[in-house]
Amino acid sequence: METIHTRIVSLRKDAGLSQQQLADDLNLSRRAISLWETGRRAPDLQSALLLADYFHTMLDYLVKGEHS
């Protein structure tokens, strides 16, 4: 089942980015990206909005996997 965690990984890899590159682009720590991708933590709303904007996707897709 696809989750926010797996969607973050997919979006990052599809963009050809490492965790460090994504972290640098978003002014976040690589550890934050790693925790999100492993499912140990979920991004807060502000970070989820930042990710959706960065990957040019809807927040609904990122959070729920729905295209609106």
Long-range contacts (C-beta under 8 A, 24 or more apart in sequence): 2-65, 3-39, 4-36, 4-42, 4-43, 4-48, 4-62, 4-63, 5-36, 5-37, 5-38, 5-39, 5-42, 7-61, 7-62, 7-65, 8-33, 8-36, 8-37, 8-43, 8-51, 8-62, 9-37, 11-51, 11-55, 11-57, 11-62, 12-37, 15-55, 22-54, 25-54, 26-50, 26-51, 26-54
